[in-house]
């Protein structure tokens, strides 16, 4: 499949669903008109046949039944239309995303963290971020699972290969993926999550452990049965029914506050429960081939499946919600202690499934995250799944940055064959050094996550990535830029001394000090990193660092990005070359901008 086929897939969804949407609008109008006709017909029959009581009662009953059936059908039509609208919206957003407009997706700016090993440097979160470009999650905990997968990439080869297989399988089933995303986007799923359930489980049981109320569930209906028997035998006078009804109405009203507390756990969120029930069902019914997807599916249960359990909870909650409505409050509460009955059922449900809830939501969260990864893979058919090496290596051919438009993205190779080994990259301002570092770092992260990478080929070892590309000072912590950078470098050294295998990417070491100190410190740092058997890429303006290749020919390789000045014009090829940079552009640019005295 190529990119044109991907676009055709989404365009076909838009075309098909718009046709369905138009037809549904017409049907909804017709059903609404028919409901109005039934109401008017009922009123007319009542007016014309007012003195014929059986006909009036029959007409009203028939009208109510037909009206109720049409109302149910009408609601189903509305849900179908909403489904169609969401499919169109999702497909349109994907077409925008393919053209690098990610504004429809959540970049999770709240997860930006300067203390993390690489996320801030690689623009993982925030507006126009990598996360925004891949995030298609429909649940809050799915979003958290996706963020966690990126913040804590896999380090085990078998786990990476397993996730690759899962992503490939889902990417080859875009209809399932689109269906899951469409269902998930039909309600505000963030309004119900595991915290709601956890809060419910931590509350004391109000009815299930009450012997009195459990006894009332049987005693009150039994009293009415006894009364009807006695009344039928002419033993109990009819007036006693009023006393019995009043007594049971009062008794059933006593626990209203307690039953409302249970009702408010889910508030008016039955539509959200319906959505989760469908999401669980989608995963349960699919026949997966990937071991990871199969294992995830098992968490939803084999016999008593999660979707069936959620359906029970939804039913119990709906019935409990009815207990505060006028007819149920006056009729079923006194006769059956309706509010207590269904509040106890909800409590029993929570007791039965309290140990399963976390697994269910973990399963749907991981599936939600995998869906996002698979959409990214589907939308980038030219990307490749990298090979995982047993020992350290990072060798890529034609690596590109996934956030740079494919039409202008300049791709470069990278060759780090073993450890210790460092690429020292020199070059002029704006020549491409920083982009090259971020390209390597981001593709390494994608590879460890189990995603396809923006490269013709890549062989890598899943070491822990650590970067230092944009250290900032902190006024709040009274911390200078230089000290912040030293802390970052010390963290790297400490982790290496602790035995961690790090893949290190540094941009312009010791930027916060003078040239002589910077040069001495940089040389000393790189020598120390080599002695600790580290590996990575270091970009610098300091051409003296290029001498390290002569000092460590087996462990250091010089590369450069040049700024070419031809006919008094500055140009960049953004292609990496071997050796140390020859041209610098600061003086040239200052002169061009009219800054004199040079």
N, C-alpha and C positions, 0 to 999 in steps of 0.2 A: 504494500500500500504506500502511495506517495501522498504529498501534502494536498494535492488537488482532490484526491479521493476522500481525504479527511474532511475537507471543506464541503464536498458533495454530500457526505453523510449528514452533516449538520443542516445544510440547505434543504435536503430532502425532508428532514424532520420538520423544519419550519413550514415548508409547503404543505405537507400532509396535515399537520396540526392546525394550520389556519383554515383548511377546508373543514376539518372536524369542528373547529370552534364556531365557524359560521353556521353549520348545521345545528349545533347545540343551541345557539342563540335563538334560532327559529323555533326549535322544539320547546325551549323554555318559555318563549312568548305564547305559544299555543297552549301549553299546560296552564300557564298563569291565566290566560283568557278563559279556559275551561273551568277553572276554579271559581272565577267570578260569575260565570254563567250558572254554576251549580248553586251558589249563594243566592243569586237573583231568582232562580227557579224555585228554590226552597221558600223564599219569602212570598213568591207569587202563589204557590200551592197553599201556604198557610193563610194567605189573605182570602183566596177563593173558597177554600174548604174549611174555614175556621170553625164551623158548627159540626163538622164531621171529625170528631176527635181521633178515631183510629187512623184516618187518612193523614191527618196533620202529624201525628206521632210517627207514623211510618215514613212520611216524607222527610221529616227532620232526621230520623235515624239513618235513612238511606243517604241523605245529603252529607251527614257527618262522616259516614263510612267512606263514601266516594271522595269527599274532600280530604280526609286523612290519607287515603291511598295516593291521591294526587300530590299531596304535600310531601310524602315520603319519596315519591318518584321525582318530584321537583328538586328536592335536596340532593338526590343522587345525580341529577343532571348538572346541578351547580358544582358538585365535586368533580364530575368529569370535565366540566369546562375549566375549573381551576387547574386540574391536572394538565390539560391541553395548554393552558396559558403558561404554566411553569416549564413545560417542555420547550415551548417556543423561546421563552426567556433564557433558559439554560443554553440552548443551541446558539442563540444570538450572542450571548456572552462568550461562548467558546470561539466563535468566529472573530470577535473583537480581541480575545486573548491571543489567538494565532497571529494577529497583527500587532501584538505587543501593547494592547490596551487592557490593563488588568484592573481597571477602576471598579469593576463590579465585584471584585473578590476582596476578602478580608486579609490584610497584611499583618495582623496581630502586632501592632506597634507596642502594645503593653508588654510584650515579651522581649523587647530590646534590653540588652544587658551588657554593659561594657566590661564586666568581670569575666564573661564567658570566654572560652579559649579562642573562638573565632567568629562568633555570630555577628558582632557589631562590625568587624573589619570586612566581612564578606557581604554586608547588606542583606542579611538573612530575613530580618523582619522590618516592617514599616511600609510606607508608601513607595511604590515602584521597587519593591523588594523581591527576592527570590521566593519567599514564602507566599507572597501575594500572587505570584505567577503560577504556583502549583496548588494553592489551597482551594479545594472544591468540597470541603467537608460540610455536612448538613447538621451536625450535632456539636455542641460545645466541647464535649469530651473527645469527639473525633478530632476536632481542631487541636486539642491538647496532645492527643496521641501523635498527630502528625508533627507538631512542633517538637515533641520529645524525640521522635525518630531522627529529626535533623540535629537537634542539640546534643544528642547522645548517639552518634552513628555506631553501627555494628562493627565489632572488631574480630568476629569469628567468621572464617571463610564459609563454613557450611550454612550459617545463619544468613549471610549475604546472598548466597546462591539460592537458598530457600525463598527469600523474599523476592529475588529476581523472578523466580518461577511463578510466584503468586501474582506479581505485577504483570508479567507477560500474559498469564491466563486471563486476567480481568481486562487487559488492554485488547485482547482478541474477542472480548464479549461486550462491545460498547453499548448494546441494547440493554443488557442487564444493568450496567453501570448507570446509564441515563435514567432507567426506571427507578433505581435506588435513589438517585439524586433528586428526581422529580417528586417522589413520594416524600422524601425528607424535607423538601422545601415548601410543602403545602401547609405547614403550620409553624409557629415559632417554637421550635424544639428546645431552644434555650430556656423556655419557661418551665421545663421539667427535666431534671437530671438526677444523678445519683445522690446528690445532697438532699433532695426532697425525700427520697426513700430512706436515707440514713437518718434524717431527723424523725421520720415516722417510726422507725424501728427503735429509736432511743426513748420514745415516749412510753409511759406506763400503760398497761392494758386497762381500759376503762370498763369494758363489758365482759370480755371473754373470761376473766378471772372472777367475775361477780356472780356468786351463787344465786343471789336474789334475781338479777336480771335474766340470767340463763333459765331460772325457774319460770319467770314471767312469760318467756317465749312459748311455753307449753301451757301454763296455767290459764292465761287470759283467753286464748282460743278455746280451751277446754270449757271455761265458764260459759261462753256463748253457745257451744254445742249442747251443754247441759240445759241451758235456759231454753233453747229451741225445742229440745226433747220434752221438757216439762211443760212448755207452752202448748206443744202439740197434744199433750195428754191432758190439757186443761187443768194442770196443777199450778202453774205459775201464771199470774195475771199479766196482761200486756203492759200495765203501768210499770212493772218492775224492770222492763227493758230500759226505760229512761234512766233509772237509778244505776243499772249495770253500765250503760253507755257512758254516763257522766263520770262514774268511778274510773273506768278504764281510760277515758279521755284524759282525766287528771293524771293518772299513773303514767300513761305514755308520754305526757308532756314534761314530766320531771327530768328526764335525761337529755332534753333538747340541747342544752348547752354543751354537754359532753359529746353528743353525737355530731354537733356542728363542728367541734374541734377536730374530729376525725375527718369530717367532710372538707374542712378547710385545708387539710394537708395537701390535697390536690386541687383545691379551689375549683375554678371552671376550666379544668385542663383535660377533660375527657377527649377532646379532639386531638390533643398531643398524645394521649395514651393510644388513641387509634393509629396515629402515625407510627409510633414505636412498634405497635403490634404488627403493622404492615412491614416495617423495616426488618424486624426479626423474622417474619414469615418469608421475606425475599431471600434472606441468607439461608434459612432452614431448608427451603425447597430446592435450592440449586444443587446440582451434582458437580462438585469440584474435583479437579485432578491434583492440584497442588497440595502437598502435605500441610503446608502452613494454613491454607484456606480450610482444609478438612479439619485440622485440629481446632481452628477458631470456631468452626461450625459446631463442633462437639460441645463447646461451652454453653450453647443454647439449649442443650438437653436432647436426649434421645427419645424417651417415652413422653414425659410431660414437657413439652417444648415451651420455650419462652413466650412465643406468640399466643399460645393457648392460655398460658397463665395470665398474661397481660389482658387478654380478652375477658377472663373471669373478673379481674380487678376492675376493668372498665364497667362491666355489667353491675358489679356490686356497688361501685361508686355512683353510677347513674341511678340505681334504685334508692340509694341513700339520699341522693340529691332530691329525689321525688318526695321524700318524707316531709319536706318543708313546703311543698305545694299545697294549695287549698284543698282539693278533693282527697288527696292521700292523707293529709293531716287530720281531716275530719272523719274519714272512713276507715282507712287501713291501719293507721296508727292505733286507734282504740281497739280494733278487732284483732290485729296480728302483731302489735308492737313493732310496726314496720321499721321505725327508725333504729331501734335497738337491734333488731334482727340483722339488718344490713351493715350497721356499724360493727357488729360482732363478726360478720363475714369478712369485712375488710381487715379487721384485726387478725382473724385467723389466717387470712391470705398472707399478711405480713409475717406472721410467725412461721408459716409453712415455707415461704420463699426467701426469708431474710438472708440465708446463706448462699442463695443463688444469684441474687440481684447484682452483686459486684461482678460476677463472672459474665452475666448477660451483657451488662453495659460495657465491660472491658472488651468483650467480643465484638459488639457493634462499633465501639470506638476504633478498634484496630482495623475492622473492615472498612469503616468510613475513611480512615487514613490511607489504606491501600487503594481505595477507589480514587483518591486524589492522585496518588502516584501513577495509577494506571491511565488516568485521563491525560496526564502529562506525557506518558509514553505513547499513547494513541495520537496525541496532537503533534508529536515529534517523530515521525516515522524514519527520519534520516539520522536519528541518534542511535548509538550502539550500546549494548550491554558490555561492560568491561570484564576482563579476565582477572580473577583474583590469584595473586601469587602467594607462594608459601613463605618466601623471605622478602626482605624489603626491596622494592623496585617501584618506580613510577615512570613508565615509558608510554608516552602518548603521541599519536600522530594526528595532526590537524585539530588541536584543541581550540574550542571557541567558547566565548562567554554566552550563556543561554539567555541573558537579558539584552544582548546587543542584537539589533535587527539582522536577520540572516542575510539580508541583501548587502549589508555593509560590514559585517563581521569579518575581521581578518584573523585567520586561524594560524596557530603556530605549533610546532612540535616541542616536546619536552623529553629529556633523557636523563634520568637519575637511576643508574643501573644497580647500585648496591649501597651499603652503608659502611663507614661514614662517607657522605658525598654531598657537596653543595654546589649549586649553580650560583655564581656571582654575576648579577646582571647590572651593567652600567648603561647610561644613556642620558640624553637630553630631556629637559622638561617636556611633557606632553607627547613623548615619543612612544609611549605604550608600556612602560615598565610596570606601573601599578595595575593596569588592566591585566597584564600577563600574570601577575601574582594572584590576583583575584580569580582569574580564569582557572589557574592550577588549583587553588584552594577550594573553589566551588565545585569543580569537577571531582576532586578527591572526596568531598563531602557527599555528593550525589552518588558516587560509586559505593561508598560505605553504607549509604541508606538503602541501596539495592535498586536504584533507578538507572535508566539508560543515561549516558553522558553525551555532552556536546563534543564529539570527537569521531574521527574516522576509526580509530582503535585506541584502546587504553589497557595497559596491564599495570596493576597496582597492588600494593600491600596495605591492608587496612590499619596503619598506624594511627595514633592519636594526633589530630591536627592542632597546631598552636600557631597563632599569627600575632603580629604586632605591626599593624599598618596605619592605624589612626589613633594613637594614644592621645588623650586629652588631659589638660590640667583640671583640677577640681577646686573651685573657690570654697565650696561647702566643707571640704575636708582639709582646707588649707594646704593643698598638695600641688606642687609645681609640675609643669609638663615633664621636666627632666626626671623628677623623682618618680612620677607615675610610670615613666618608661623603664626606669631602673627596677621598679617593683615587678613589672611585667617580665623583664629579662631574668630577674632572680627566680621568679616562679618557674620559668623554663629550665633554668639550671638545676633547681631543686628537684623538679620532676625527673630530669635525666639522671641525677644522682640517685634517685629512688628506684631506678631501673625501668622507667617507662620508655616505651618506644614512641618517639615523637617525630612527626613530620612538621618541620618548622618553616614558616614563611615570614620574613622580616623585610620591612621597607625603610630604608634610610636609618640605620642604627644610630642611636644617641644624637637625635636631631636637636636636642635642647642644650647642647654645649658648644664650645668654640671649636674651630676647625682642627687645631692640633690635638686637643683632648679627644675629639670625636674620632680622629684617625687612629690614634693609639688605642683607644678603647675598643673600636670596631675590630682592629686586627687581633687584639687580645681575646675578644669574645669569640670570633670565628675559630681561632686556634683552640680555645677551650671546647667549643662545640664539637670540633673534629676529634679532640681527645676523648670526649664522652660518647663517641660513635653515633653522633646525631646526623641528620640529613635534612635537606630542604633547599630553599631558594632565598637568596638575599639580593635585594635591589639597592643600588647606591649611586650617588653622584661622584663619590670619591674614587677617582681612577687608581689611586694607590692600592686599593683593595684588589685590583687586577693582578698585582704581583703575587698574590697568594697561590695562583695556579703554578707558578714557578717553584714556590716553596712546597706545595703539596700537589704535585701533578696527578697523583692517583685519587685524590679526594676533592679536588676543586676544578671546576671548568668555567671559563669566562664566556659570557654572552653579552650582546649589546643590542640596543635599539638606537638607530641613528636618526638625526635630524639633518636632512639634506638641504643645502643651500645652493640653488642653481639660479643664475641670472637675478640675483638679489631677491629671490623668493624662497620662503621656507616651506618644505614639504616633508611629510612623514609617510613611510611605507608600512609602519607598524609590524614589519616582519623582523623576527629575531635573527641575528647573525652571530657567528663565533667571534671571539676576541673582545678587546676593550674598546669602548666608545671613543671616537675621534672628534666628533663635532658637538659642541654645546651651544645652546640657543639663547641663553639669558641676555647676553650683551646685544645680540642681533635684535631681539624683540624689544628691548628697552630703547634702542636707537630708532627702531621703526615707530615706536609710540611717542617719539619726540623728547625722550629723556636725555638731556645733553650732559656733557662733561665726561663722556666715556672715551 
